Amino acid sequence: MKILQTLSRLYINDLNSALEFYEELLGSPAAMRFEIPQIGLELAQIENILLIAGSDEALKPFRSTQATFLVDSLDEFRAYLEEKGAEIIRGPNKVPTGRNMTVKHPDGTVIEYVEHSKK
């Protein structure tokens, strides 16, 4: 059970205009870009930044989530977190990159956990 990477989340309205700025700022191209049309979001990862784009209404349910933890085993983290008193808010769900869940930690912090599919 290991956190592989922590991503800072930036909520924006237009991915196309922000993408070029952050790629230049961070000196790196987007490693990943995908859409989740059923909830009206488009995402891109550049280094340790996760850009989450959509209308204010589409972003509203996700704004309280403060970071994304990429993990090696979503199931192990779920069992551990529930044992420690955390509340699973959403998921686990299938997402374009694998599976995710959103968790409210005992201190009130909300974190998304993501396990990428094996390629």
Secondary structure as GFF3:
##gff-version 3
##sequence-region A 1 119
A	DSSP	beta_strand	3	12	.	.	.	ID=ss1
A	DSSP	alpha_helix	15	26	.	.	.	ID=ss2
A	DSSP	beta_strand	32	36	.	.	.	ID=ss3
A	DSSP	three_ten_helix	37	39	.	.	.	ID=ss4
A	DSSP	beta_strand	41	46	.	.	.	ID=ss5
A	DSSP	beta_strand	49	53	.	.	.	ID=ss6
A	DSSP	alpha_helix	56	59	.	.	.	ID=ss7
A	DSSP	three_ten_helix	60	62	.	.	.	ID=ss8
A	DSSP	beta_strand	65	71	.	.	.	ID=ss9
A	DSSP	alpha_helix	74	83	.	.	.	ID=ss10
A	DSSP	beta_strand	87	95	.	.	.	ID=ss11
A	DSSP	beta_strand	98	104	.	.	.	ID=ss12
A	DSSP	beta_strand	110	116	.	.	.	ID=ss13
###
